[in-house]
Amino acid sequence: MEDQEMQLKVRRVTDKFTESMYVLANEPSVALYRLQEHVRRSLPELVQHKTDMQSWEEQSQGAIYTVEYACSAVKSMTNSSLYFKNIDSLLRQAISMKEQISNCQGRRKRTTDSGMLKEGGEKHSSGM
């Protein structure tokens, strides 16, 4: 009986050992299969996220460039206040000169008109 009992115990141990070896031998395969399954399911979504991120990055770079360009334009405008003051001064001078020229022409025209009237008046009176 002890022999049978011993054989039964040995059989159980060998069965458990065989089962353990089978599980250990197949475990990497099962793990790799699960990994492959996971990658197949999630890869298209990951690719879509990557393309979305690249698109957003391009849009962001464009916006950053626009903002930097606008900032440099504003800075150059603040630096150009001296030029605007100079332009303002020149415009004021031009307006003043234009007024002086207009005044001189107005005086000449009045002098010429009054001279013509006097001459015309004399001619008129002598013609009678």
PLY file of the C-alpha trace (Angstrom):
ply
format ascii 1.0
element vertex 128
property float x
property float y
property float z
element edge 127
property int vertex1
property int vertex2
end_header
0.00 0.00 0.00
2.75 2.27 0.74
4.00 1.64 -2.72
0.70 2.71 -4.22
0.54 5.71 -1.97
4.06 6.63 -2.91
3.26 6.22 -6.59
0.20 8.42 -6.16
2.26 11.11 -4.47
4.95 10.86 -7.11
2.34 11.07 -9.84
0.80 14.20 -8.24
4.20 15.83 -7.95
5.15 14.98 -11.51
1.74 16.19 -12.78
2.11 19.46 -10.90
5.68 19.79 -12.14
4.60 19.08 -15.74
1.75 21.58 -15.43
4.14 24.20 -14.04
6.61 23.58 -16.85
3.81 23.84 -19.41
2.59 27.16 -17.92
6.15 28.52 -17.72
6.88 27.48 -21.29
3.69 29.04 -22.65
3.56 32.15 -20.46
5.86 34.26 -22.67
3.82 33.31 -25.71
0.58 34.31 -24.02
2.14 37.55 -22.81
3.41 38.37 -26.27
0.03 37.55 -27.77
-1.69 39.88 -25.29
0.84 42.60 -26.06
0.29 42.21 -29.79
-3.46 42.31 -29.28
-3.17 45.50 -27.23
-0.93 47.20 -29.81
-3.29 46.34 -32.66
-6.20 47.87 -30.75
-4.50 51.02 -29.52
-2.06 51.85 -32.35
-4.56 53.53 -34.75
-5.75 55.82 -31.97
-2.17 56.65 -31.00
-1.31 57.45 -34.62
-4.35 59.74 -34.83
-3.26 61.52 -31.65
0.23 61.96 -33.07
-1.03 63.53 -36.30
-3.38 65.79 -34.32
-0.51 66.91 -32.12
1.67 67.64 -35.15
-1.11 69.71 -36.69
-1.60 71.64 -33.44
2.14 72.20 -33.21
2.21 73.67 -36.72
-0.73 75.95 -35.90
0.93 76.99 -32.66
4.20 77.76 -34.42
2.30 79.93 -36.91
0.54 81.78 -34.11
3.81 82.26 -32.23
5.44 83.67 -35.36
2.51 86.06 -35.85
2.66 87.26 -32.25
6.43 87.73 -32.38
6.09 89.67 -35.63
3.38 91.89 -34.12
5.51 92.50 -31.02
8.49 93.53 -33.12
6.25 95.84 -35.14
4.96 97.49 -31.96
8.51 97.84 -30.62
9.67 99.42 -33.85
6.70 101.80 -33.71
7.66 102.93 -30.21
11.22 103.42 -31.40
9.98 105.50 -34.33
8.35 108.23 -32.22
11.34 110.44 -33.03
10.59 110.06 -36.74
6.92 110.90 -36.20
7.89 114.03 -34.27
10.19 115.02 -37.11
7.39 114.44 -39.65
5.00 116.48 -37.51
7.49 119.36 -37.40
8.03 119.24 -41.15
4.27 119.20 -41.80
3.77 122.21 -39.54
6.54 124.03 -41.41
4.97 123.12 -44.75
1.55 124.36 -43.62
3.10 127.61 -42.38
4.94 128.12 -45.67
1.76 127.37 -47.63
-0.11 129.99 -45.60
2.67 132.52 -46.20
2.61 131.80 -49.94
-1.18 132.07 -50.01
-1.03 135.39 -48.14
1.62 136.77 -50.51
-0.37 135.66 -53.56
-3.50 137.19 -52.10
-1.73 140.52 -51.57
-0.30 140.47 -55.08
-3.67 139.64 -56.56
-5.32 142.45 -54.61
-2.55 144.84 -55.61
-2.78 143.76 -59.24
-6.59 143.93 -59.21
-6.60 147.36 -57.62
-3.90 148.53 -60.05
-5.99 147.31 -62.96
-9.02 149.05 -61.57
-7.07 152.29 -61.28
-5.72 151.95 -64.78
-9.10 150.91 -66.05
-10.69 153.76 -64.22
-8.27 156.24 -65.73
-8.82 154.81 -69.16
-12.52 154.94 -68.58
-12.48 158.52 -67.48
-10.20 159.64 -70.29
-12.32 157.81 -72.84
-15.36 159.91 -72.01
0 1
1 2
2 3
3 4
4 5
5 6
6 7
7 8
8 9
9 10
10 11
11 12
12 13
13 14
14 15
15 16
16 17
17 18
18 19
19 20
20 21
21 22
22 23
23 24
24 25
25 26
26 27
27 28
28 29
29 30
30 31
31 32
32 33
33 34
34 35
35 36
36 37
37 38
38 39
39 40
40 41
41 42
42 43
43 44
44 45
45 46
46 47
47 48
48 49
49 50
50 51
51 52
52 53
53 54
54 55
55 56
56 57
57 58
58 59
59 60
60 61
61 62
62 63
63 64
64 65
65 66
66 67
67 68
68 69
69 70
70 71
71 72
72 73
73 74
74 75
75 76
76 77
77 78
78 79
79 80
80 81
81 82
82 83
83 84
84 85
85 86
86 87
87 88
88 89
89 90
90 91
91 92
92 93
93 94
94 95
95 96
96 97
97 98
98 99
99 100
100 101
101 102
102 103
103 104
104 105
105 106
106 107
107 108
108 109
109 110
110 111
111 112
112 113
113 114
114 115
115 116
116 117
117 118
118 119
119 120
120 121
121 122
122 123
123 124
124 125
125 126
126 127
